[in-house]
Amino acid sequence: MKPQKDSLVRRSLRAVFRSTVTGIVAVGAIAAAVTGSSVLASRNSEVEGPAPAPATSVRTMSLEFQRHYTVERRFTGEFEAAQETALAFELSGTVIEVRADEGDWVSAGDVVARLDNRILLQERARLVASRTALEADAELARRTNERQQELKERGFATAQRVDDTSLALVRIEAAIAETSAAIASVDVQLSKSELRAPFDGRVATRFTDEGAVSAAGAPLLSLLEDAALRFRVGVAPDLAKTLNLGDQALITTADGVVEASLTQLSPQLDELTRAKTAYFTPVDGFPVSAGQTGEIILASRLETTFD
């Protein structure tokens, strides 16, 4: 019994010892924390804080109700000649000469190409010869008719004979008129075998060369009018309503900004874009080329929709 009592005493002493050591450690930790907080507080008191922000003045503004406002919109368009024509022969035939090339300047009335017209020349010569023969027959019929008139007056010819010679002369004169009309028709065809420039301009494209057989209406040359280019652009219908002829606008191109004025506004919508086409004429001397694109800024005035 005595050994068990000693073991219980030793366990009680060890428990008291552990409790004492744990308490000492806890007290030390609390003391260290208090000491650190005091040191940090003293250091913070030695450091100066940031200066206070200066006072900011705030301006007020009054709002005024506007019945309308302006919106700027951008549209892309293209420079083009006022007139651009694809020149073609009305007749088919072999092209024997093309006198203009791409980039060449031509004047109104200049011959730019010709067809082989030898068949037409031969036909004209035949008709002229036929008319000459008819004119000789007419002269003979006229003299015969005059003789018959004299013989009738003297009683040696009948009225029937006079009528025959008179009508024969009329038929020959009608044949002469018909032949003259045929010659005039050949002359028209001969004139159409020469392709002439309808206005002053520059050749943009050449589609064929000498020796080619050209069908009637097939383009031979593309001609641009020698005049100031215009800027064609499609604009929204609501904006088009606010535009007036003479309105000024700025067009931005790769070469710079050019001022232009509105000179024409289409009365109907484009079938594909459903926009109205506007034409602006740039100031003279600005370096632009046909087919060059640009961007135009147009301002529209819109009304407010609330009171």
Beta strands, then each sheet from edge to edge (+ up, - down):
strand 1: 68-80
strand 2: 84-88
strand 3: 93-98
strand 4: 105-106
strand 5: 111-115
strand 6: 194-196
strand 7: 201-206
strand 8: 213-214
strand 9: 219-225
strand 10: 230-235
strand 11: 248-253
strand 12: 256-269
strand 13: 276-282
strand 14: 293-303
sheet 1: 1+ 10- 13+ 12- 11+ 14- 1+
sheet 2: 2+ 9- 7+ 4-
sheet 3: 6+ 5- 3+ 8-
end
